[in-house]
Amino acid sequence: MTLYAQLDELERLGIVPGPKVTVADLLARHSERGYETDPFRLLLSVLGEESSDLERAPFCERVWHLRVGSIAGPGDYAHIARRMAALAGDDLPISDIHDEFDWASGLVWLTFRLRDAEIAWPARLREHWIDPSIFSRFAALLEAQDTTKRFTYLDLGGQDALIGCATPTQFTGMRRRTGLRFEWLG
């Protein structure tokens, strides 16, 4: 399937590159043949990346290419919270996001506000690895909201995954149209 056909299919599912992202940007990362050889998986991975050229903005707000060994220090868990909120859009309106690293105790505290409630979650520090419980908590938090949207997950193997947010209909469409084995995050 051509790159352009893949982009058309993803657009039908509501997944489109950001306004500053062009096909030339995608082709600067991989050849057109590369996208055709690994359809949808490679394109979604690139769309989920953040660009330093675009001030760390994602190529697409609807998908996140997560590298689980990406914790370096303060601000990293806050970044995770911002990305999860962006994926969920208005259905998870969190604000006042902050993280505090306590290297001596091996914990990081992620704090934020969801409407009028202040939420504080601990996470374990394990070298550069993200504590996976943080994603389960975000999945449960979204499920508790008045929405049918849920976070989605696709293991890319190794230390990479794609995270998104979809309604059940969008989720079924993603699996059917892309052939990828997305799962509900939970």
Residue pairs with C-beta under 8 A, 6 or more apart in sequence:
1 9
1 36
1 39
1 40
2 32
2 35
2 36
3 23
3 26
3 27
3 32
3 35
3 36
3 43
4 23
6 35
6 39
6 40
6 43
7 16
7 17
7 23
7 43
9 40
9 177
9 178
10 16
10 40
10 43
10 44
10 47
12 173
12 177
13 170
13 173
13 174
13 177
14 62
14 170
15 44
15 47
15 60
15 62
15 63
15 164
16 60
16 62
17 25
17 26
17 47
17 59
17 60
18 54
18 57
18 58
18 59
18 60
18 61
20 54
20 57
21 47
21 51
21 54
21 59
21 60
25 51
25 59
26 35
26 43
26 46
26 59
29 46
29 49
30 42
30 46
34 42
35 42
35 43
39 178
39 179
40 178
40 179
40 180
41 156
41 178
41 180
44 63
44 65
44 154
44 162
44 178
44 180
45 65
45 156
45 160
45 162
46 59
46 65
47 58
47 59
47 60
47 62
47 63
47 65
48 58
48 59
48 60
48 63
48 64
48 65
48 66
48 162
48 163
49 58
49 59
49 65
50 56
50 57
50 58
50 59
51 57
51 58
51 59
58 64
58 83
58 86
61 86
61 87
61 89
62 87
62 164
62 165
63 87
63 162
63 163
63 164
64 83
64 87
64 162
64 163
64 164
65 156
65 160
65 161
65 162
66 130
66 160
66 161
66 162
66 163
67 159
67 160
68 129
68 130
68 132
68 159
68 160
68 161
69 127
69 128
69 129
69 130
69 159
70 76
70 128
70 130
71 77
71 125
71 127
71 128
71 129
71 130
72 128
73 101
74 99
74 100
74 101
75 99
76 99
77 99
77 108
77 110
77 123
77 134
78 97
78 98
78 99
78 110
80 110
80 130
80 134
81 94
81 97
81 99
81 110
81 112
81 138
82 97
83 163
84 92
84 135
84 138
84 151
84 163
85 92
85 93
85 94
85 97
87 151
87 163
87 164
87 165
88 142
88 147
88 149
88 151
88 165
89 165
91 142
91 145
91 147
91 149
91 165
92 114
92 138
92 141
92 142
92 145
93 114
93 115
94 112
94 113
94 114
94 119
95 112
95 113
96 111
96 112
96 113
96 118
97 110
97 111
97 112
98 110
98 111
98 112
99 108
99 109
99 110
99 111
100 108
100 109
100 111
101 108
101 125
102 108
102 109
103 125
106 124
106 125
106 126
107 122
107 123
107 124
107 125
108 122
108 123
108 125
108 131
109 120
109 121
109 122
109 123
110 120
110 121
110 122
110 123
110 134
111 118
111 119
111 120
111 121
112 118
112 119
113 119
114 141
119 141
121 134
121 137
123 130
123 131
123 133
123 134
124 131
124 133
125 131
135 151
135 153
135 163
135 185
136 185
136 186
138 151
138 185
139 150
139 151
139 184
139 185
139 186
140 186
142 149
142 150
142 151
142 165
143 150
143 186
148 167
148 168
149 165
149 166
149 167
150 165
150 166
150 167
150 168
150 171
150 184
150 185
150 186
151 163
151 164
151 165
151 184
151 185
151 186
152 162
152 163
152 164
152 165
152 166
152 171
152 174
152 182
152 183
152 184
152 185
153 161
153 162
153 163
153 182
153 183
153 184
153 185
154 161
154 162
154 180
154 181
154 182
154 183
155 161
156 162
162 182
163 185
164 174
164 182
166 174
171 182
171 184
174 180
174 182
175 181
175 182
